Amino acid sequence: MTRHNDHPHNPRTMVFNIIDWLHAHHPHHQFHNRTPVETKGRLIRWASLYDWVVPLLLGDERAFRQTTVALAQIKPGDTVLDVGCGTGSLALVAKEQAGPTGRVYGIDASPEMIAIAQQKAAQAGSNITFQVDVIERLSFPDNQFDVVLSSLMMHHLPDDLKSQGLTEIYRVLKPGGRVLVVDVESSTGGSLRQKVKDIAIHMHGGHRLMQNNVKKLVPLVEAAGFINITTDKINRQTSYVTGLKDAIH
Ligand SMILES: C[S@@+](CC[C@H](N)C(=O)[O-])C[C@H]1O[C@@H](n2cnc3c(N)ncnc32)[C@H](O)[C@@H]1O
């Protein structure tokens, strides 16, 4: 299916069409017995390719994950949830920071992503609980987490689900707990290397984010009840928003 009106041999059109193909014909044959859960979010079922695509977007992925964990101010002993955790790369670094007394959970609506996250945690000997779950209705009780992370996932949700998801994040955070939302930003121009990263953003589905950047999340974070909201760029491709759940709740 050619969704874009440009000339079919235009490189950008070709990338879009490859991504359309990946979404439509996800190579998840090894997990064919897994049934996706019902969600209005856009799942990534081509999980086995995901860890190859991400460095194109993030450059030094480990450094990016460490920056994310530092922005979230995770402390040893914290209980942390990563929503839309994908293949678990961020949760693994969060667990290093939370330490042996900390507990880290990752949820994703894509069973293929969760399967890979579980494999990676087992290989790393890291005690993280990964489970299939949806941000629409997180299967955790109220007031459980010191920190909730959402990395590169909000652009996979329609606007009403962004608000619903942020309300769910607020519910499961402890009073005084922190949310950190990281997502991709639109950008124009730049060097060849930056353009390659921009293509990677498109591969992430970021083309749908171009009119929907991180600044637009700030009022939604506020409406969900968060206070002390901060927002800034991380690098050319990504920005973040943080907020606190009032300690006197
Ligand atoms: C671009 S990936 C980001 C993965 C990971 N957080 C990272 O930083 O690399 C977005 C993820 O959101 C997941 N997702 C989409 N809708 C969801 C929903 N309603 N609930 C939970 N996860 C969802 C997708 O399956 C996908 O794994």
The ligand as a Tripos MOL2 file, in Angstrom:
@<TRIPOS>MOLECULE
LIG
   27    29     1     0     0
SMALL
NO_CHARGES

@<TRIPOS>ATOM
      1 C1          8.4560    2.9700   19.9430 C.3       1 LIG1
      2 S1          8.1100    1.7440   21.1130 S.3       1 LIG1
      3 C2          9.0120    2.3140   22.5420 C.3       1 LIG1
      4 C3          9.6110    1.1660   23.3090 C.3       1 LIG1
      5 C4         10.5040    1.5480   24.4870 C.3       1 LIG1
      6 N1          9.7640    2.2780   25.5020 N.3       1 LIG1
      7 C5         11.7190    2.3300   24.0650 C.2       1 LIG1
      8 O1         12.0040    3.3840   24.6580 O.co2     1 LIG1
      9 O2         12.4380    1.8590   23.1710 O.co2     1 LIG1
     10 C6          6.4120    2.0520   21.6140 C.3       1 LIG1
     11 C7          5.8140    0.8610   22.3560 C.3       1 LIG1
     12 O3          4.5170    1.1840   22.8450 O.3       1 LIG1
     13 C8          3.7550   -0.0100   22.8020 C.3       1 LIG1
     14 N2          2.3230    0.3060   22.9370 N.ar      1 LIG1
     15 C9          1.4930    0.8190   22.0160 C.ar      1 LIG1
     16 N3          0.2560    0.9710   22.5330 N.ar      1 LIG1
     17 C10         0.3140    0.5490   23.8190 C.ar      1 LIG1
     18 C11        -0.6470    0.4650   24.8790 C.ar      1 LIG1
     19 N4         -1.9200    0.8420   24.7040 N.pl3     1 LIG1
     20 N5         -0.2540   -0.0050   26.0850 N.ar      1 LIG1
     21 C12         1.0460   -0.3990   26.2640 C.ar      1 LIG1
     22 N6          1.9840   -0.3560   25.2940 N.ar      1 LIG1
     23 C13         1.6330    0.1250   24.0920 C.ar      1 LIG1
     24 C14         4.1530   -0.6290   21.4750 C.3       1 LIG1
     25 O4          3.8390   -2.0060   21.3720 O.3       1 LIG1
     26 C15         5.6560   -0.3670   21.4760 C.3       1 LIG1
     27 O5          6.3810   -1.4380   22.0360 O.3       1 LIG1
@<TRIPOS>BOND
     1     1     2 1
     2     2     3 1
     3     2    10 1
     4     3     4 1
     5     4     5 1
     6     5     6 1
     7     5     7 1
     8     7     8 2
     9     7     9 1
    10    10    11 1
    11    11    12 1
    12    11    26 1
    13    12    13 1
    14    13    14 1
    15    13    24 1
    16    14    15 ar
    17    14    23 ar
    18    15    16 ar
    19    16    17 ar
    20    17    18 ar
    21    17    23 ar
    22    18    19 1
    23    18    20 ar
    24    20    21 ar
    25    21    22 ar
    26    22    23 ar
    27    24    25 1
    28    24    26 1
    29    26    27 1
@<TRIPOS>SUBSTRUCTURE
     1 LIG1         1 GROUP 0 **** ****
